[in-house]
Amino acid sequence: MWLSQQVIAAQNRKTAAQVAEVTGAAVMQGENEYRSIPLLGPWGIAYLPPNAAKTVVVGTGSGNACIGAVTEEKGIAPGELLLFSSGGASIYLKNSGEIVINGQVFAARKED
């Protein structure tokens, strides 16, 4: 009895999070197929991962949600931020105070 309860409990456990691949507009495929799930991110940032992007899907009290995408190493330093699109546009906030927009460097303001 105890053993069968343990087997049933193990079968019913859900993975806390899983990686799913984007296969179409708002469609992700992992252990399951996810359609029209919310894409969560910081307030003020809207995004739609491109096809073949690896995303992280978690279960919530209101259903499943995508909490972001897995990105490749971009060579940025700790504390820096790189915002980029699949079309090549980018905004890079550097620790030096410089801002690089699509390759154009804007110098940091000098403090008075």
Helices and strands as residue ranges (DSSP letters): H 2-12, E 17-24, E 27-29, E 33-35, E 54-60, E 63-69, E 81-84, E 90-93, E 99-101, E 104-106
